[in-house]
Amino acid sequence: MNLIGSLRISVTPDCNLKCIYCHKEGYRETVSRERFTPDEIARIANIATGIGVRKIKITGGEPLLRKDIAEILRKLSELKKISVLSITTNGVFLKKFLEENPDIYLDRINVSLDTLRKEVYASIGGQDTLEEVLEGIKKAVSIGIPVEINTLVLKEKNLDEIDDIIVFANDVGCNIQFIELIETRENKEFYGDNYYPISELEKYLEKRADSLEVRRSKYDRMVYHVGNSQIVTCKAVQDPDECSGLRCKLLRITADGKLRFFMIDDDRYVFDLLGPIRRGISDEEIMEILSEAAKLSKQIRQRSTI
Ligand code: SAM
């Protein structure tokens, strides 16, 4: 079955930063502190390969805050059918993590970096840990792990820094993903002040790029080549109507063990996974839940019954 290509797993809701815009990967505060164990994460990922999953992204909260994160990554890297294992981190603990785990296997690290200015960084995340992030990026590149910087495009915070970030990426030797801001229940005011259409940035990148290429492995997205860096953009998708025709085949597991797709805040598209797994369901039953969610996601992308 080839229903879904990518699985994005949030392994903790905890984070050391308090980014004012954060969507928390669709996680909603609950009293429960239950989290999937490394074995459960590997089990779900392994079963998910049966519906076509080949790419796994580990995220959070801040995934490097989990004490067993190296064990989670090791178990996932042993899954033969997974071709791309990556992690998204704010980068603050990245250098330390890589020093402590020199043999860790990762195909890519996405490091969130919206600004190169200390005061702007602190105004977004609540503290100034910019230097640690930059060190983390350099450390990863120095040991040969490809890094992609995740930069949210924020009208009032960093529009004038786009070029500086491109130059930084080129100097260090990494790629960039420019991301459109998603509105959440909590960030409405910030969203109103800072939303900037990614299509506008794309017009600029088209002029700025040395060459352009449509990349199949990037869900047919445009890749803008600038020097040695590859730049892609990521459009916010919040409304089921906007999902039609999307090629991005992604399922996400939130830190509270729910299965969702896209960033749609709608309970019709949320499936519980943690509860049934703790009640002892079989691999076949897990597969059924994953397939149901994947089929619904596919229907929405093809604008059928919903
Ligand atoms: N703590 C990690 C980090 O900072 O990368 C992982 C979790 S964070 C929620 C994952 C990604 O989501 C980050 O790259 C962040 O920029 C992005 N993100 C968070 N809130 C967003 C929003 N409202 N709109 C678009 N992207 C957002």
Residues whose N, C-alpha, C, O or C-beta is under 5 A from the ligand:
A	BS01	SAM	Y21 C22 H23 K24 E25 T59 G60 G61 E62 T88 T89 N90 N110 S112 N150 L152 I179 E180 L181 I182
